[in-house]
C-alpha cells in the first residue's frame, strides 16, 4: 500500500487506485515491450492485452485526462527509463516511459501527460518518440 493509502498493490501486476476507483497496470507499454508506441499502435497494444486477459481482465483501456493527470504528484518520486525523477507514486514499477497517452483526441492529435514535469501536450497521433501507454480499467 502507498504511504497515503490511495494505491494498493494487488500482487498480480495491477495497482488499485482508491481515489479514482480504477485499477492501473503496474507497468506501462514501454516497460512491457521495450519500444515506443504512437497512439494507433497503443490501440493495438490495449486490444491485445484484452484478448490475452492481462492480470485476468479484458476491459483495459487508455486513461482519461483526469485519471492520467491524477497520477502526477509532486510529493512522490519514481524513476523513468533513464533513471531521471518523475512525479509518480513509487508503488508503480520504476523504469517507465514517464508519459502516457490518454483517450482525449483533437483532430490528428491526442493528449499526453508527462510525469517528469506535469505538462499536458497534444502531439500527433503518429508521434512515437518517448510515448507509451499506462493502461487502466474501471473497478466495478
N, C-alpha and C positions, 0 to 999 in steps of 0.2 A: 504494500500500500504506500502511496506517496505520503509525504510529510503532512500535508493538509487533509488527507483522506479523500481527495477528489478522485484519484485514479487507483484502480485495483488491478494488480497483475493476476490474470486468470490462469497462469501457468500452462497455457495452450497456444501461445503466440499472440494473444489478444490482451487488450487493456480495457477495462470498463471505466467509463467516464461518467461519474455520478452527477456531475453538474449539467452536462448536456444530454444525459440519458441516451448515450450511444456507446458502441464498442468499437475501438480502434484496433487495427492490426499493429502489432508491436514494432514491426519493421516497415520501411517504405519500399517502393518498387525498385529503387536503386540498390538497396541492400539485398533484395531478393534476386535480382537479375544482373547486377553489376553493369548496367547500362542506363543511359538517359532515355527518357521517353517523351515524345511530343504528345499533345492532347489526344490525338487519334490513336496512337499506339497504347496510350493509357486506357482507352476504352476497351481495347483488346485484352489488356492485362487484367482488368476487372472482370470481363466476361469469362476468361479462362479460370480466374480464381473462383468464380461462382460455379463453373462446371466441375472444377476439382473439389469443391466444397471445402475450401481452406478453413482450417480450425473447426470444421463441421457445419459451416454456414454457406448458404447460397444466395445471400442478399447483400453482398458487399457493393459499395458504390463510392463515388467521389464525394468528398465533403462539401457542404455548403460554405459560403464565405463565413458565416457566423461560426460554424463548427471548426473550420480550419483556423480562423483567427483566434478562437478561444484557447488554442494550444499555446499561443505566443504569450510568454510570461517572463517579464524582466527579472523576476526573483528566482527563476530556475535556470540552470545551465546544463547543457549536454554538449556533445561534440559532433560535428559533421564529419564527412568522409575525409576531410583534410586535417582533422584534429582541431579545427577552429571552434570557438564557442558559439553556440546557438541558444536561443531562449526557448527551450523545450524541456519539459519535465524529464529528469534523468531516469524515470521509470521506463521510458521508451529506449529501445536499443540504440547505443551510440553508433556513429558511422553513417548516418543518414545523409540524404542529399541536402537537407536544410531548407527545402522548399516543398510545396505541394500544389498541384493543380487543384482547382475547385470546379464545381458544377456551373459556376457563373460564366455566361458567354455574352459577347458583344460582337456581332458580325463574325469576322475571321479571327477574333482574339478570345482568350479565356483568362480568367483571373488566377494569379499565382500569389500565394502567401509565402513570404520569405522569413524564416525563423532566425536568421542571423541579424536582421535589422528591423523587422516588423513592417517592411514595405509591402504594399499591395500593388502589383504590376499587372499589365494586360498585354503579354506578348502574343504573337501569332500562334495559333494552334499548331502550326507546323514547326515551331521552335522546339529544339530538344536539348540545347546546351544547358547543363546543370538543372534539368527539370525532372521531377519524379512525382509519384502519387503516394499519398498516405490514405489507405482505404478505411472506410467506416461503415457501420451498419446501425440501424435504429434498434434499440432494445425494446422488445415487446413484452 
